[in-house]
Amino acid sequence: DDSDSAVSSAENPALGALAILALVDATGEITVDELQAQGLRADKVNMGVNVSSKQASIAPITAHLYDGSLKGFVQLRPISGQLLLQSKQQWQGIQLQPIMQVLTGEARVSGTVGGALEAHWQGSDINNLLTEIQADMNVRATDGAVHGFNLAHSLRQASAKLKGSNTSGEDAPLQTDFALIEGEGKLAKGIITSQNISAMLPLIRVKAKGSTNLVTEQLDY
């Protein structure tokens, strides 16, 4: 029944996408000089588009982002009455400080960021994407700083107080430099789990693990 099909597609966008794939056959390329989304800016965006009854893909995807670059692909295809979504993204040389300014309103962290993401989802209800998608990711930030406090200076002050010395005249920048912060994570059931987070700071090396719940927006580290 056509009306039942229309209702099903309206309630479940995944079914609508399957119906569109069966009708469309197109190949092309999209080029955008400048793209903005949620305040973030990308330049020289290029996307190859290929749509057929077997799959829809955007590949390759390339863009310039804050002095760095991004490349990857997204692919969508029907399988056993469901949709299979696959994506790989890599980024390198991206400046973190302007991104933090846009996302948080404060440029508290600077540095150069690189990383990779590989994700896949198979299902019939795209509304469950956040809790059903699975992904592996890694992020690496180098030669940066956390602005607003100086950890090394605080440690020196604490040590001096224990020894009865005075460091009140010491002039230190209000930032904590880091050589490297990196971590790996897995996304499943809406939760990013990180077992291997490390940071190389002046006078200290940090190891951590924890999780981020994307559904409840809770952190546990």
C-alpha positions as YAML, in Angstrom:
chain: A
units: angstrom
residues:
- id: 1
  name: ASP
  ca: [0.00, 0.00, 0.00]
- id: 2
  name: ASP
  ca: [1.46, 3.35, -1.08]
- id: 3
  name: SER
  ca: [0.04, 5.23, 1.90]
- id: 4
  name: ASP
  ca: [1.56, 2.72, 4.35]
- id: 5
  name: SER
  ca: [4.91, 3.08, 2.60]
- id: 6
  name: ALA
  ca: [4.75, 6.87, 2.81]
- id: 7
  name: VAL
  ca: [3.93, 6.78, 6.52]
- id: 8
  name: SER
  ca: [6.73, 4.31, 7.20]
- id: 9
  name: SER
  ca: [9.24, 6.47, 5.33]
- id: 10
  name: ALA
  ca: [8.12, 9.57, 7.21]
- id: 11
  name: GLU
  ca: [8.43, 7.87, 10.58]
- id: 12
  name: ASN
  ca: [11.69, 6.16, 9.71]
- id: 13
  name: PRO
  ca: [14.10, 8.22, 7.57]
- id: 14
  name: ALA
  ca: [16.22, 5.11, 6.93]
- id: 15
  name: LEU
  ca: [13.40, 3.54, 4.91]
- id: 16
  name: GLY
  ca: [13.04, 6.78, 2.96]
- id: 17
  name: ALA
  ca: [16.74, 6.73, 2.16]
- id: 18
  name: LEU
  ca: [16.45, 3.16, 0.86]
- id: 19
  name: ALA
  ca: [13.59, 4.22, -1.41]
- id: 20
  name: ILE
  ca: [15.58, 7.17, -2.77]
- id: 21
  name: LEU
  ca: [18.61, 4.99, -3.50]
- id: 22
  name: ALA
  ca: [16.43, 2.74, -5.64]
- id: 23
  name: LEU
  ca: [15.44, 5.70, -7.84]
- id: 24
  name: VAL
  ca: [18.59, 7.82, -8.17]
- id: 25
  name: ASP
  ca: [21.67, 7.33, -10.32]
- id: 26
  name: ALA
  ca: [24.11, 10.26, -10.22]
- id: 27
  name: THR
  ca: [27.82, 11.03, -10.19]
- id: 28
  name: GLY
  ca: [29.47, 14.38, -9.66]
- id: 29
  name: GLU
  ca: [31.73, 16.62, -7.63]
- id: 30
  name: ILE
  ca: [30.91, 19.41, -5.21]
- id: 31
  name: THR
  ca: [33.39, 22.22, -4.52]
- id: 32
  name: VAL
  ca: [32.82, 24.88, -1.86]
- id: 33
  name: ASP
  ca: [35.29, 27.73, -1.32]
- id: 34
  name: GLU
  ca: [34.18, 28.35, 2.26]
- id: 35
  name: LEU
  ca: [31.78, 26.40, 4.48]
- id: 36
  name: GLN
  ca: [30.56, 27.34, 7.95]
- id: 37
  name: ALA
  ca: [28.64, 25.13, 10.37]
- id: 38
  name: GLN
  ca: [27.96, 25.88, 14.04]
- id: 39
  name: GLY
  ca: [30.58, 28.63, 13.83]
- id: 40
  name: LEU
  ca: [33.33, 26.35, 12.55]
- id: 41
  name: ARG
  ca: [34.91, 27.21, 9.20]
- id: 42
  name: ALA
  ca: [36.32, 25.00, 6.47]
- id: 43
  name: ASP
  ca: [37.94, 26.15, 3.23]
- id: 44
  name: LYS
  ca: [38.49, 24.51, -0.16]
- id: 45
  name: VAL
  ca: [35.97, 21.75, 0.51]
- id: 46
  name: ASN
  ca: [35.83, 19.08, -2.21]
- id: 47
  name: MET
  ca: [33.44, 16.12, -2.25]
- id: 48
  name: GLY
  ca: [33.01, 13.43, -4.85]
- id: 49
  name: VAL
  ca: [29.41, 12.19, -5.02]
- id: 50
  name: ASN
  ca: [28.27, 8.83, -6.36]
- id: 51
  name: VAL
  ca: [24.66, 7.65, -5.94]
- id: 52
  name: SER
  ca: [23.17, 4.44, -7.36]
- id: 53
  name: SER
  ca: [20.71, 1.72, -6.38]
- id: 54
  name: LYS
  ca: [23.58, -0.11, -4.65]
- id: 55
  name: GLN
  ca: [25.10, 2.70, -2.59]
- id: 56
  name: ALA
  ca: [25.53, 6.39, -1.99]
- id: 57
  name: SER
  ca: [29.02, 7.64, -1.28]
- id: 58
  name: ILE
  ca: [30.78, 10.93, -0.68]
- id: 59
  name: ALA
  ca: [34.38, 10.14, -1.57]
- id: 60
  name: PRO
  ca: [36.85, 11.53, -1.37]
- id: 61
  name: ILE
  ca: [36.15, 14.35, 1.09]
- id: 62
  name: THR
  ca: [38.96, 16.90, 1.44]
- id: 63
  name: ALA
  ca: [39.05, 20.26, 3.20]
- id: 64
  name: HIS
  ca: [41.36, 22.81, 4.77]
- id: 65
  name: LEU
  ca: [40.65, 23.45, 8.46]
- id: 66
  name: TYR
  ca: [42.43, 26.06, 10.59]
- id: 67
  name: ASP
  ca: [45.85, 25.69, 8.95]
- id: 68
  name: GLY
  ca: [45.40, 21.91, 8.71]
- id: 69
  name: SER
  ca: [43.59, 19.42, 6.53]
- id: 70
  name: LEU
  ca: [40.89, 16.76, 6.61]
- id: 71
  name: LYS
  ca: [40.31, 13.84, 4.28]
- id: 72
  name: GLY
  ca: [37.98, 10.86, 4.32]
- id: 73
  name: PHE
  ca: [34.79, 9.33, 2.99]
- id: 74
  name: VAL
  ca: [31.21, 8.47, 3.92]
- id: 75
  name: GLN
  ca: [29.35, 5.53, 2.36]
- id: 76
  name: LEU
  ca: [25.72, 4.45, 2.73]
- id: 77
  name: ARG
  ca: [24.26, 1.28, 1.23]
- id: 78
  name: PRO
  ca: [21.27, -1.02, 1.74]
- id: 79
  name: ILE
  ca: [21.85, -4.45, 3.24]
- id: 80
  name: SER
  ca: [19.10, -6.94, 4.16]
- id: 81
  name: GLY
  ca: [16.44, -4.22, 4.42]
- id: 82
  name: GLN
  ca: [18.63, -2.03, 6.61]
- id: 83
  name: LEU
  ca: [21.14, 0.74, 6.03]
- id: 84
  name: LEU
  ca: [24.89, 0.28, 6.45]
- id: 85
  name: LEU
  ca: [26.81, 3.48, 7.16]
- id: 86
  name: GLN
  ca: [30.61, 3.49, 6.99]
- id: 87
  name: SER
  ca: [32.99, 6.40, 7.37]
- id: 88
  name: LYS
  ca: [36.70, 7.09, 7.75]
- id: 89
  name: GLN
  ca: [38.18, 10.50, 8.50]
- id: 90
  name: GLN
  ca: [41.74, 11.68, 9.06]
- id: 91
  name: TRP
  ca: [42.89, 15.15, 10.06]
- id: 92
  name: GLN
  ca: [46.30, 16.69, 10.65]
- id: 93
  name: GLY
  ca: [47.99, 20.00, 11.39]
- id: 94
  name: ILE
  ca: [44.81, 21.67, 12.71]
- id: 95
  name: GLN
  ca: [45.19, 24.58, 15.13]
- id: 96
  name: LEU
  ca: [43.21, 23.89, 18.28]
- id: 97
  name: GLN
  ca: [42.90, 27.37, 19.81]
- id: 98
  name: PRO
  ca: [40.43, 28.91, 17.31]
- id: 99
  name: ILE
  ca: [38.28, 25.76, 17.46]
- id: 100
  name: MET
  ca: [38.12, 25.96, 21.27]
- id: 101
  name: GLN
  ca: [37.13, 29.63, 20.96]
- id: 102
  name: VAL
  ca: [34.18, 28.70, 18.75]
- id: 103
  name: LEU
  ca: [33.06, 25.64, 20.73]
- id: 104
  name: THR
  ca: [33.51, 26.93, 24.30]
- id: 105
  name: GLY
  ca: [33.77, 30.70, 23.96]
- id: 106
  name: GLU
  ca: [37.28, 30.58, 25.46]
- id: 107
  name: ALA
  ca: [40.63, 29.89, 23.76]
- id: 108
  name: ARG
  ca: [41.97, 28.07, 26.81]
- id: 109
  name: VAL
  ca: [43.84, 25.33, 24.93]
- id: 110
  name: SER
  ca: [46.29, 25.74, 22.05]
- id: 111
  name: GLY
  ca: [48.33, 23.30, 20.01]
- id: 112
  name: THR
  ca: [48.38, 21.36, 16.76]
- id: 113
  name: VAL
  ca: [45.92, 18.47, 16.44]
- id: 114
  name: GLY
  ca: [45.84, 15.34, 14.31]
- id: 115
  name: GLY
  ca: [43.88, 12.11, 14.49]
- id: 116
  name: ALA
  ca: [41.64, 9.58, 12.83]
- id: 117
  name: LEU
  ca: [38.10, 8.22, 13.11]
- id: 118
  name: GLU
  ca: [36.62, 5.02, 11.69]
- id: 119
  name: ALA
  ca: [32.90, 4.44, 12.23]
- id: 120
  name: HIS
  ca: [30.14, 2.11, 11.10]
- id: 121
  name: TRP
  ca: [26.43, 1.67, 11.78]
- id: 122
  name: GLN
  ca: [23.87, -0.83, 10.57]
- id: 123
  name: GLY
  ca: [20.21, -0.45, 11.39]
- id: 124
  name: SER
  ca: [16.72, 0.39, 10.24]
- id: 125
  name: ASP
  ca: [16.01, 3.41, 12.47]
- id: 126
  name: ILE
  ca: [18.37, 6.33, 12.03]
- id: 127
  name: ASN
  ca: [16.92, 7.89, 15.18]
- id: 128
  name: ASN
  ca: [18.98, 5.31, 17.10]
- id: 129
  name: LEU
  ca: [22.21, 6.31, 15.36]
- id: 130
  name: LEU
  ca: [23.86, 7.82, 18.45]
- id: 131
  name: THR
  ca: [23.39, 4.70, 20.59]
- id: 132
  name: GLU
  ca: [24.02, 2.12, 17.85]
- id: 133
  name: ILE
  ca: [26.99, 3.53, 15.93]
- id: 134
  name: GLN
  ca: [30.40, 2.03, 16.69]
- id: 135
  name: ALA
  ca: [33.71, 3.80, 16.14]
- id: 136
  name: ASP
  ca: [37.44, 3.71, 16.82]
- id: 137
  name: MET
  ca: [39.31, 6.98, 17.15]
- id: 138
  name: ASN
  ca: [42.62, 8.51, 18.13]
- id: 139
  name: VAL
  ca: [43.62, 12.11, 18.78]
- id: 140
  name: ARG
  ca: [47.08, 13.65, 19.18]
- id: 141
  name: ALA
  ca: [47.83, 17.25, 20.21]
- id: 142
  name: THR
  ca: [51.41, 18.56, 20.15]
- id: 143
  name: ASP
  ca: [53.37, 21.68, 21.11]
- id: 144
  name: GLY
  ca: [50.54, 23.44, 22.89]
- id: 145
  name: ALA
  ca: [49.46, 24.91, 26.19]
- id: 146
  name: VAL
  ca: [46.56, 25.05, 28.63]
- id: 147
  name: HIS
  ca: [46.08, 28.75, 29.37]
- id: 148
  name: GLY
  ca: [44.99, 30.16, 32.71]
- id: 149
  name: PHE
  ca: [47.36, 28.38, 35.09]
- id: 150
  name: ASN
  ca: [50.99, 27.27, 35.28]
- id: 151
  name: LEU
  ca: [51.33, 23.78, 36.71]
- id: 152
  name: ALA
  ca: [55.13, 23.77, 36.82]
- id: 153
  name: HIS
  ca: [55.17, 27.12, 38.66]
- id: 154
  name: SER
  ca: [52.60, 25.86, 41.18]
- id: 155
  name: LEU
  ca: [54.69, 22.75, 41.83]
- id: 156
  name: ARG
  ca: [57.83, 24.85, 42.34]
- id: 157
  name: GLN
  ca: [55.96, 27.12, 44.76]
- id: 158
  name: ALA
  ca: [54.70, 24.14, 46.75]
- id: 159
  name: SER
  ca: [58.19, 22.64, 46.89]
- id: 160
  name: ALA
  ca: [59.68, 25.97, 47.96]
- id: 161
  name: LYS
  ca: [57.17, 26.36, 50.77]
- id: 162
  name: LEU
  ca: [58.05, 22.91, 52.09]
- id: 163
  name: LYS
  ca: [61.71, 23.92, 52.09]
- id: 164
  name: GLY
  ca: [61.03, 27.33, 53.62]
- id: 165
  name: SER
  ca: [62.13, 29.22, 50.48]
- id: 166
  name: ASN
  ca: [60.44, 32.18, 48.82]
- id: 167
  name: THR
  ca: [59.46, 32.23, 45.11]
- id: 168
  name: SER
  ca: [57.13, 35.23, 45.22]
- id: 169
  name: GLY
  ca: [59.41, 37.22, 42.91]
- id: 170
  name: GLU
  ca: [59.44, 34.59, 40.19]
- id: 171
  name: ASP
  ca: [57.81, 35.75, 36.96]
- id: 172
  name: ALA
  ca: [56.08, 32.88, 35.13]
- id: 173
  name: PRO
  ca: [53.58, 32.90, 32.25]
- id: 174
  name: LEU
  ca: [50.04, 31.90, 33.20]
- id: 175
  name: GLN
  ca: [49.96, 28.75, 31.08]
- id: 176
  name: THR
  ca: [50.94, 25.08, 31.27]
- id: 177
  name: ASP
  ca: [52.88, 23.99, 28.23]
- id: 178
  name: PHE
  ca: [52.67, 20.45, 26.93]
- id: 179
  name: ALA
  ca: [54.76, 18.58, 24.40]
- id: 180
  name: LEU
  ca: [52.15, 15.92, 23.73]
- id: 181
  name: ILE
  ca: [48.62, 14.89, 24.71]
- id: 182
  name: GLU
  ca: [47.25, 11.80, 22.99]
- id: 183
  name: GLY
  ca: [44.54, 9.23, 23.47]
- id: 184
  name: GLU
  ca: [42.58, 6.42, 21.86]
- id: 185
  name: GLY
  ca: [38.91, 5.65, 22.27]
- id: 186
  name: LYS
  ca: [36.09, 3.33, 21.27]
- id: 187
  name: LEU
  ca: [32.47, 4.40, 20.81]
- id: 188
  name: ALA
  ca: [29.72, 1.87, 21.52]
- id: 189
  name: LYS
  ca: [26.17, 2.24, 22.88]
- id: 190
  name: GLY
  ca: [26.62, 6.01, 23.00]
- id: 191
  name: ILE
  ca: [29.68, 5.84, 25.29]
- id: 192
  name: ILE
  ca: [33.26, 6.71, 24.35]
- id: 193
  name: THR
  ca: [35.66, 4.59, 26.41]
- id: 194
  name: SER
  ca: [39.32, 5.64, 26.59]
- id: 195
  name: GLN
  ca: [41.84, 3.26, 28.14]
- id: 196
  name: ASN
  ca: [45.03, 5.01, 27.08]
- id: 197
  name: ILE
  ca: [45.26, 8.78, 27.55]
- id: 198
  name: SER
  ca: [48.70, 10.28, 28.17]
- id: 199
  name: ALA
  ca: [50.21, 13.74, 28.48]
- id: 200
  name: MET
  ca: [53.80, 15.00, 28.58]
- id: 201
  name: LEU
  ca: [53.94, 18.18, 30.68]
- id: 202
  name: PRO
  ca: [56.88, 20.02, 32.30]
- id: 203
  name: LEU
  ca: [58.09, 18.03, 35.31]
- id: 204
  name: ILE
  ca: [55.25, 15.51, 35.05]
- id: 205
  name: ARG
  ca: [53.86, 12.67, 32.93]
- id: 206
  name: VAL
  ca: [50.14, 11.91, 33.14]
- id: 207
  name: LYS
  ca: [48.27, 8.67, 32.39]
- id: 208
  name: ALA
  ca: [44.49, 8.45, 32.47]
- id: 209
  name: LYS
  ca: [41.47, 6.45, 31.38]
- id: 210
  name: GLY
  ca: [37.73, 6.97, 31.52]
- id: 211
  name: SER
  ca: [34.52, 7.37, 29.58]
- id: 212
  name: THR
  ca: [32.22, 9.98, 28.07]
- id: 213
  name: ASN
  ca: [28.50, 9.29, 27.79]
- id: 214
  name: LEU
  ca: [27.22, 11.15, 24.73]
- id: 215
  name: VAL
  ca: [23.57, 10.46, 25.62]
- id: 216
  name: THR
  ca: [23.63, 11.74, 29.22]
- id: 217
  name: GLU
  ca: [26.59, 14.11, 28.61]
- id: 218
  name: GLN
  ca: [28.41, 12.72, 31.66]
- id: 219
  name: LEU
  ca: [32.18, 12.35, 32.10]
- id: 220
  name: ASP
  ca: [33.95, 9.74, 34.23]
- id: 221
  name: TYR
  ca: [37.77, 10.07, 34.27]
...
